[in-house]
Amino acid sequence: MAAASKISGYHAITADAQGLVAYSGSDDKTWELLYQRQAELIQKRASSEYLHGLDILQLPTDRVAQVPEVNRRLGEATGWQLEPVAAVIPFAQFFDLLSQRKFPAATFMRRTEDIDYLQEPDIFHEIYGHCPMLTDPVFADFVQAYGALGCKANPRERVYLARLFWFSVEFGLIKSANGLRAYGAGILSSSDETVYALENNTVERKPWDVMEALRTPYRIDIMQPVYYVIDNYQQLYNAMDKYLMDNVHTAMELGLFAPSYPTPAVASSISNKHDC
């Protein structure tokens, strides 16, 4: 999850009557390069649930995946669907879609000059990063429960809830029998962050703590200095209980921790919009 910030020249592409997008040959080549690069990196770094999800989805390796084909396998697994949207949508729409087991997805593909970093999430991030985990029943239920809570929250509460999404769905790590693994989409759709999140010696890897995550600031334009580590996905689902909003209110009263990163002259901030 990323805060709304500068608007780039990227725009969602309108699909045809069958839900298919006419991607260019350049788009397909970019997808192929990204897919092949990640395939070499994630085998011993991604969680087993994520890798199993990739097997379920059977994504194409040499062209951009189409939403209808992903939705067929995703729907069979957990009832989730991708919902094509503009790149930036209001928080209210974002939470409403999640509560219906619909994951908002911008359909554009990054340009070659942005292959290593793109501030706005493109279709590779949405499908390759997010969809494998949405095939896991417990994780899928967690994301829906998160959306339902967000629907009832007010705008200020949603700003705090956004941090839970960031430190789990986007940049979460998990303990496994084989060591630390990544499950967050922001990690597993980025070649640099896939290695950095698990192997860099300067970052903080903290045990999952709802109150701490709610109070931890972040920037979207740097490698993350802080990651939260869960024991299992049930931990995330269990956090979506009747006490979560009490925790949000306590976090609002206490305020954010001091950032563990340099604050630029123009820093990103969470607004009432969500980069899906």
Steps between C-alpha positions, in 0.01 A plus 500: 500500500627845416390848580363723231778731393614626163294393202702354214418458136367150563131430453295182527423347161139429408429135428279370220161333543670175605708678762820472297758778464696547179849509645788588269794283411711724722262441790529124452880517490508704820274247674721215378815668630344576837357151533826326411702723730272433796480127430875477564476692826191380684545122527684518832366839604121486450265330743375153411143636482605757243683240290199269521282788385720553196454134414124535532483811281726363221580851381641544151874562499537662158211746489291717729240296685140590424255570780234244386749210498633594844147537635403150392770337710479752783125456522531122512755524782342750740223691323715811452503703178710778354303819440651732235517859627688823444844500662392727786163445667334643812555309823124445529491319165811301586358365827161434342655287226709300745193433713341339191809286429593719206859620472541833317750478216631763262540346156797697364847347459810693603726640231849359450662810651308428822569129509692507828276740691152635449321707761154410372414129510466351153337178385816298570497612864126438530500152348846357570533675836152473651305219337704197611433577868129553430478128416578418865169462693612656828679790335205556266262517796733742679502745209120489472461557876743792477289652223180459703654683796625775273149552362381596849798724580511876463765671284750552784461142621562376146835679494609286794349183358704561186818426695379150583456430130842645421686292758319176419342471155764716334819447703439207733747230601419164659691243703518155346664166568758599241568845643366847431291536185315782323129509421444873437421607144725805516792272577431213262427718197835683543832335426694739722264482796472120480867476591520809718207415729646163597875550478589860577662530843397859570121464497277427800294181489251520786253243632145579384336743738180675400555809715856545379401457136221756540752754631787435257543761225627402158608640167402350167806613305776320690595149604313430821706546818247303709322170434257314726525122530197280563500143632207399279214652301248423770677771700393756241142375486474497880601866511183592309287469814275731702801649677681620189327838485576551870865447408464747215363763738780437747756533221339827394534634853861388537605615154762362266848385590788713379583392145802274456582654162605844375208733448529661157389851418201349322397189691222263413193511720189292523195680368144392439601321181655161452743381235355154446 
